[in-house]
């Protein structure tokens, strides 16, 4: 009875609190499995000491919030995000996962991989990008992965893959891509033959162009370096004269437009190589003409200002000097006998008949011809 009661209690606990995740905790690893649950986000209530995280077959798109949650798992060694809905791998998508060794993001919808998408994955050894829609990829994406040994790129939409040394792998999978066996694939072919890398499914890794009945292996296709050099040289020789011809035609059109007026007549202009001297001459002529016109306009005004400043008011003792001079003249006339009248009386009479002041001060410096006018 006691065992039966405990069994009922345990069963009721399971019904009320169903298990939604499977944890497998051992002495060295902590595994979290949450697959096929239609999750659109990475759960945030997980143990941070997880070493293996499997979230395959969900609807995760690897948003910014998902990347922030992933950064917490600093002890993560294996990460499985395959069979989700990821479309773009942005820069620093897996930063802070310095202990990650295996990354599986296959069977998604990835079309674009940014250059620093795998930055920070110093210990990554296995990278699976198969079964996506990647159309262009450069080996610069993997330059920060110093420990990378296995790269799976099969079943994408790659036509070429440019290899830049140093790029060291042990195994690479390239089958299922529409490879174009032309000069664009030459560096990849040379790298495959020169390195010790193993190309998996080599017989099935064939070229889709040129389209022939016989399928050539991408590793052994007849791509001659000499032909590629000749092709590049001919392309440069074709493009360079075209550019020169176009530039000369443009220069000729500009020159003809400049030297031809609206009436269709040609004007004399200096050569194109001496245009700066012509421009300097024009600027000097314009500036000198402007200065002369400005001087001619402003000189009369300045002259009037200077003349006006030479005037000064009459001094108060000028009237006394006039009386003294007049008295001296009158005295001299009296001595000569021309007039017997008293000078004092004559001065009074002059003052009596003097006109009233009109409020103006006589300026002895004003020219006489102005007064007469």
Secondary structure as GFF3:
##gff-version 3
##sequence-region A 1 373
A	DSSP	alpha_helix	2	16	.	.	.	ID=ss1
A	DSSP	beta_strand	22	25	.	.	.	ID=ss2
A	DSSP	beta_strand	30	33	.	.	.	ID=ss3
A	DSSP	beta_strand	52	54	.	.	.	ID=ss4
A	DSSP	alpha_helix	64	70	.	.	.	ID=ss5
A	DSSP	beta_strand	78	80	.	.	.	ID=ss6
A	DSSP	beta_strand	88	89	.	.	.	ID=ss7
A	DSSP	beta_strand	102	104	.	.	.	ID=ss8
A	DSSP	beta_strand	112	113	.	.	.	ID=ss9
A	DSSP	beta_strand	126	128	.	.	.	ID=ss10
A	DSSP	three_ten_helix	139	142	.	.	.	ID=ss11
A	DSSP	beta_strand	150	152	.	.	.	ID=ss12
A	DSSP	beta_strand	171	173	.	.	.	ID=ss13
A	DSSP	beta_strand	179	180	.	.	.	ID=ss14
A	DSSP	three_ten_helix	183	185	.	.	.	ID=ss15
A	DSSP	alpha_helix	186	194	.	.	.	ID=ss16
A	DSSP	beta_strand	198	200	.	.	.	ID=ss17
A	DSSP	three_ten_helix	202	204	.	.	.	ID=ss18
A	DSSP	beta_strand	207	209	.	.	.	ID=ss19
A	DSSP	alpha_helix	225	259	.	.	.	ID=ss20
A	DSSP	three_ten_helix	272	274	.	.	.	ID=ss21
A	DSSP	alpha_helix	275	309	.	.	.	ID=ss22
A	DSSP	alpha_helix	318	335	.	.	.	ID=ss23
A	DSSP	alpha_helix	343	353	.	.	.	ID=ss24
A	DSSP	alpha_helix	368	372	.	.	.	ID=ss25
###
